[in-house]
Every structure is written in C-alpha cells, then in structure tokens.
Amino acid sequence: MTEIDRDEERENRIEMEVIVDAYNEEEQAMGWYYYLDDNITFPFTARCVKERRISPLKMEERVTVIEMASESDCLREMFVQIQWQDRNFGIPLMQLEPIGVDELSEQAITDWHYWINRGHQLF
C-alpha cells in the first residue's frame, strides 16, 4: 500500500524527465540528482517535517539549504547541504519541506517526495 494516491502527470514527468534512460540503480540515482540540481534554485529556506536518527534536526526547525550534496553522497538517497548552527553538512531531502520557493523548485522537491512516498527507493 502506498501513502499517497497516484498522480498521472507527476508519474509521466518522472518517467520521461528523471529516470527516462536509467537502466540500473546508479543511473536512476544520477537521473534524480541532476533533475533536482537543475531545477532547484539554491539557497532556500526549509522546515524539518520528519526527524531521522542520522540527522540532528527536530520537527519544525528551519534551515537554509545551500546546494545538493555531492553525487557520490546521493547514490542511495538524495541529500542536500544545509547551514545549521554555524556548520554546513548534508541531510536527506526527504526531511525538508521548502518554504517560499519558486514553482520549479517546489515541483522538483515534491516530485522527489512523491516518488519516495509511493514506495520507491534508490539502491
């Protein structure tokens, strides 16, 4: 069972723009990486919407997202670099909800959230 209903327009965009020529997991990860990197306008403000043991962020905490993490850090999950308490480090994009971003950035981030929430994952 999936957490959210199927969105045909979003499914088509993901299939035709993000993972169109991905024949293995690494190519799929790189498809997502470049789609997000090309479509998100950095920096932006985001709010933590999910706590993770691998991240120090708490629910509702706000951070500045400065860029995508390196390609090699994004082979299993999409990470972004944030500024937090005078430090920069990577956290999962799934932890964050963007605040006041442009339409293309919003679409790219919600495409990633949608894909993961539909049960997909990078391996």
Secondary structure per residue as TSV (DSSP state, phi and psi in degrees):
chain	resnum	aa	ss	phi	psi
A	1	M	-	360.0	140.6
A	2	T	-	-98.4	158.4
A	3	E	S	-79.7	-26.2
A	4	I	S	-133.4	156.2
A	5	D	-	-70.7	153.4
A	6	R	-	-67.8	134.9
A	7	D	-	-117.8	104.8
A	8	E	H	-60.3	-40.5
A	9	E	H	-62.9	-44.5
A	10	R	H	-67.5	-43.2
A	11	E	H	-57.5	-43.9
A	12	N	H	-64.2	-43.8
A	13	R	H	-62.1	-44.6
A	14	I	I	-63.1	-45.0
A	15	E	I	-67.0	-39.1
A	16	M	I	-91.6	-21.7
A	17	E	I	-113.4	-31.4
A	18	V	I	-98.2	-54.0
A	19	I	S	-114.7	23.4
A	20	V	T	-54.2	-45.8
A	21	D	T	-114.3	28.5
A	22	A	-	-88.0	114.8
A	23	Y	-	-102.7	-6.2
A	24	N	S	-150.4	178.4
A	25	E	H	-63.6	-39.5
A	26	E	H	-65.6	-41.7
A	27	E	H	-65.6	-36.3
A	28	Q	H	-64.6	-44.2
A	29	A	H	-61.6	-42.9
A	30	M	H	-69.1	-33.1
A	31	G	H	-60.1	-46.2
A	32	W	H	-65.4	-43.6
A	33	Y	H	-57.2	-51.1
A	34	Y	H	-72.3	-32.6
A	35	Y	H	-61.6	-48.0
A	36	L	H	-66.4	-46.7
A	37	D	H	-62.4	-37.9
A	38	D	H	-74.7	-26.2
A	39	N	H	-107.5	-15.7
A	40	I	-	-92.2	132.0
A	41	T	-	-92.0	117.6
A	42	F	S	-103.2	153.3
A	43	P	S	-79.4	164.5
A	44	F	E	-149.3	161.2
A	45	T	E	-93.0	142.7
A	46	A	E	-142.2	160.2
A	47	R	E	-117.6	140.4
A	48	C	E	-72.8	125.1
A	49	V	-	-115.9	-1.0
A	50	K	S	-156.0	126.0
A	51	E	-	-81.2	145.3
A	52	R	-	-134.0	144.9
A	53	R	T	-64.4	-24.0
A	54	I	T	-86.2	2.2
A	55	S	-	-134.3	143.4
A	56	P	-	-81.8	-5.2
A	57	L	-	-69.8	143.8
A	58	K	-	-108.7	159.3
A	59	M	T	-51.1	137.3
A	60	E	T	73.5	-4.4
A	61	E	-	-63.4	141.9
A	62	R	E	-105.9	141.6
A	63	V	E	-139.2	164.1
A	64	T	E	-101.9	123.2
A	65	V	E	-93.0	122.5
A	66	I	E	-102.7	-26.2
A	67	E	E	-176.2	170.9
A	68	M	E	-69.1	149.6
A	69	A	-	-69.4	176.4
A	70	S	-	-66.1	157.9
A	71	E	G	-54.0	-45.0
A	72	S	G	-64.7	-24.6
A	73	D	G	-80.2	-11.2
A	74	C	G	-112.1	25.2
A	75	L	S	-79.1	-22.6
A	76	R	S	-114.9	-19.4
A	77	E	S	-163.1	148.9
A	78	M	-	-82.1	122.4
A	79	F	E	-114.2	149.0
A	80	V	E	-124.6	153.7
A	81	Q	E	-88.7	133.6
A	82	I	E	-124.2	160.3
A	83	Q	E	-100.9	127.2
A	84	W	E	-153.3	124.0
A	85	Q	T	46.9	53.9
A	86	D	T	63.2	20.6
A	87	R	E	-132.8	157.7
A	88	N	E	-117.0	132.5
A	89	F	E	-162.1	170.2
A	90	G	E	-92.0	142.9
A	91	I	E	-139.2	160.2
A	92	P	E	-65.6	134.5
A	93	L	G	-60.3	-28.6
A	94	M	G	-62.9	-18.8
A	95	Q	G	-76.4	-14.6
A	96	L	E	-116.4	144.6
A	97	E	E	-116.5	124.0
A	98	P	E	-69.7	151.9
A	99	I	E	-122.0	120.7
A	100	G	S	62.5	35.5
A	101	V	-	-89.5	166.2
A	102	D	-	-69.8	166.8
A	103	E	H	-60.2	-42.0
A	104	L	H	-66.8	-40.4
A	105	S	H	-63.6	-45.4
A	106	E	H	-58.4	-45.5
A	107	Q	H	-62.2	-46.5
A	108	A	H	-62.5	-45.8
A	109	I	H	-66.1	-43.5
A	110	T	H	-71.2	-26.7
A	111	D	H	-62.3	-45.7
A	112	W	H	-61.7	-47.6
A	113	H	H	-59.0	-45.1
A	114	Y	H	-57.9	-50.4
A	115	W	H	-59.3	-45.5
A	116	I	H	-66.5	-44.4
A	117	N	H	-67.7	-16.9
A	118	R	T	-84.8	1.7
A	119	G	T	102.3	2.7
A	120	H	-	-81.5	159.5
A	121	Q	-	-158.2	159.6
A	122	L	-	-96.4	134.3
A	123	F	-	-132.1	360.0
